[in-house]
Amino acid sequence: MGIIATGKLIKIRDITIEDVPQFVSWWNNGELMADVGFKKGLGVTEDKLLKDFSKEISDPNPYRESRRYVVLDIKDERPIGELAYGQLDLAQKKCGIGIKICELSYQGKGYGQDTLITFMNYLYNHFGLQKIEIDTLADNLRALSLYKKIGFKQTKIERDYWTDPEGISHDLIFMELYKKDWKY
Ligand SMILES: CC(C)(COP(=O)(O)OP(=O)(O)OC[C@H]1O[C@@H](n2cnc3c(N)ncnc32)[C@H](O)[C@@H]1OP(=O)(O)O)[C@@H](O)C(=O)NCCC(=O)NCCS
């Protein structure tokens, strides 16, 4: 149900309201969220996420500005991560994306790369995009090397862009990848 794309290792499906407890557990996991700057997790509540997810799921607009998805292991359809696009701009034919392989035991095994390639193919084709943008904390070397490997080019770096809850400031790297340079 709700599968939008299938890769070699994963499937991507729309979120459902039943995914909320899983997202709460992922987003509150400091070990996972440390890579995106939240060493103690986000501290979200089920109530808050239920409201956000209900609002998103009940929005009938197929071209809405942002949308979240769940990544499933192709073998058993277990949820292993999340994806989102945002800032969809159909006039300029571009959007931004975000990815997390949330089950720690699945990281570093090719799932991130397959997920990104599958999602980007879907977005380029489905929305007729010319460009996809992504950003990452400069200290997230794993994400950076994956993005470079599949062809993203750095467009700028913003020094001290964001201060994390521990008071440490981080640089943010912005990247883009044009459909004309897409090799997958
Ligand atoms: C970043 C992330 C998406 C990468 O996905 P993954 O499944 O762990 O990575 P993959 O196994 O697909 O590896 C693909 C490439 O990523 C890079 N990579 C993976 N693990 C790495 C590591 N420990 N150090 C440096 N680069 C690494 C390599 O370029 C690798 O290619 P290679 O295997 O040919 O060397 C995933 O680790 C993740 O979601 N991390 C937590 C949240 C996060 O950081 N999200 C990104 C926010 S911007």
The ligand as an SDF file (V2000), in Angstrom:
LIG
                    3D

 48 50  0  0  0  0  0  0  0  0999 V2000
   24.1320    9.3230    5.9200 C   0  0  0  0  0  0  0  0  0  0  0  0
   23.3720    8.0430    5.5810 C   0  0  0  0  0  0  0  0  0  0  0  0
   22.0940    8.3900    4.8040 C   0  0  0  0  0  0  0  0  0  0  0  0
   24.2550    7.1510    4.6830 C   0  0  0  0  0  0  0  0  0  0  0  0
   23.5680    5.9710    4.4160 O   0  0  0  0  0  0  0  0  0  0  0  0
   24.2530    4.5490    4.7070 P   0  0  0  0  0  0  0  0  0  0  0  0
   23.2790    3.5050    4.3700 O   0  0  0  0  0  0  0  0  0  0  0  0
   24.7730    4.5590    6.1170 O   0  0  0  0  0  0  0  0  0  0  0  0
   25.4760    4.5870    3.7090 O   0  0  0  0  0  0  0  0  0  0  0  0
   25.7950    3.5500    2.5120 P   0  0  0  0  0  0  0  0  0  0  0  0
   26.1310    2.2100    3.0880 O   0  0  0  0  0  0  0  0  0  0  0  0
   24.7240    3.6050    1.4870 O   0  0  0  0  0  0  0  0  0  0  0  0
   27.1410    4.1530    1.9480 O   0  0  0  0  0  0  0  0  0  0  0  0
   27.1590    4.9100    0.7730 C   0  0  0  0  0  0  0  0  0  0  0  0
   28.3370    5.8480    0.8130 C   0  0  0  0  0  0  0  0  0  0  0  0
   28.2490    6.6850    1.9550 O   0  0  0  0  0  0  0  0  0  0  0  0
   29.5610    6.9430    2.4230 C   0  0  0  0  0  0  0  0  0  0  0  0
   29.7480    6.3180    3.7370 N   0  0  0  0  0  0  0  0  0  0  0  0
   29.0180    5.3300    4.3170 C   0  0  0  0  0  0  0  0  0  0  0  0
   29.4920    5.0770    5.5570 N   0  0  0  0  0  0  0  0  0  0  0  0
   30.5190    5.9250    5.7410 C   0  0  0  0  0  0  0  0  0  0  0  0
   31.4020    6.1940    6.8320 C   0  0  0  0  0  0  0  0  0  0  0  0
   31.3150    5.5180    7.9760 N   0  0  0  0  0  0  0  0  0  0  0  0
   32.3330    7.1840    6.6770 N   0  0  0  0  0  0  0  0  0  0  0  0
   32.4180    7.9060    5.5320 C   0  0  0  0  0  0  0  0  0  0  0  0
   31.5980    7.6850    4.4630 N   0  0  0  0  0  0  0  0  0  0  0  0
   30.6830    6.7210    4.5810 C   0  0  0  0  0  0  0  0  0  0  0  0
   30.5070    6.3480    1.4110 C   0  0  0  0  0  0  0  0  0  0  0  0
   30.7230    7.2740    0.3720 O   0  0  0  0  0  0  0  0  0  0  0  0
   29.6750    5.1980    0.9260 C   0  0  0  0  0  0  0  0  0  0  0  0
   30.1010    4.7260   -0.3020 O   0  0  0  0  0  0  0  0  0  0  0  0
   31.1470    3.5000   -0.3450 P   0  0  0  0  0  0  0  0  0  0  0  0
   30.5170    2.3880    0.4280 O   0  0  0  0  0  0  0  0  0  0  0  0
   31.2910    3.1860   -1.7980 O   0  0  0  0  0  0  0  0  0  0  0  0
   32.3940    4.0010    0.2950 O   0  0  0  0  0  0  0  0  0  0  0  0
   23.0150    7.2360    6.8690 C   0  0  0  0  0  0  0  0  0  0  0  0
   24.1870    6.7870    7.4910 O   0  0  0  0  0  0  0  0  0  0  0  0
   22.1730    8.0160    7.8490 C   0  0  0  0  0  0  0  0  0  0  0  0
   20.9740    8.1690    7.6490 O   0  0  0  0  0  0  0  0  0  0  0  0
   22.7710    8.5150    8.9450 N   0  0  0  0  0  0  0  0  0  0  0  0
   22.0650    9.1670   10.0410 C   0  0  0  0  0  0  0  0  0  0  0  0
   21.2780   10.4180    9.6690 C   0  0  0  0  0  0  0  0  0  0  0  0
   22.0150   11.3150    8.7130 C   0  0  0  0  0  0  0  0  0  0  0  0
   23.1850   11.6370    8.9120 O   0  0  0  0  0  0  0  0  0  0  0  0
   21.3030   11.7480    7.6740 N   0  0  0  0  0  0  0  0  0  0  0  0
   21.8330   12.7000    6.7180 C   0  0  0  0  0  0  0  0  0  0  0  0
   21.5310   14.0760    7.1990 C   0  0  0  0  0  0  0  0  0  0  0  0
   22.1820   15.3060    6.1190 S   0  0  0  0  0  0  0  0  0  0  0  0
  1  2  1  0
  2  3  1  0
  2  4  1  0
  2 36  1  0
  4  5  1  0
  5  6  1  0
  6  7  2  0
  6  8  1  0
  6  9  1  0
  9 10  1  0
 10 11  2  0
 10 12  1  0
 10 13  1  0
 13 14  1  0
 14 15  1  0
 15 16  1  0
 15 30  1  0
 16 17  1  0
 17 18  1  0
 17 28  1  0
 18 19  1  0
 18 27  1  0
 19 20  2  0
 20 21  1  0
 21 22  1  0
 21 27  2  0
 22 23  1  0
 22 24  2  0
 24 25  1  0
 25 26  2  0
 26 27  1  0
 28 29  1  0
 28 30  1  0
 30 31  1  0
 31 32  1  0
 32 33  2  0
 32 34  1  0
 32 35  1  0
 36 37  1  0
 36 38  1  0
 38 39  2  0
 38 40  1  0
 40 41  1  0
 41 42  1  0
 42 43  1  0
 43 44  2  0
 43 45  1  0
 45 46  1  0
 46 47  1  0
 47 48  1  0
M  END
$$$$
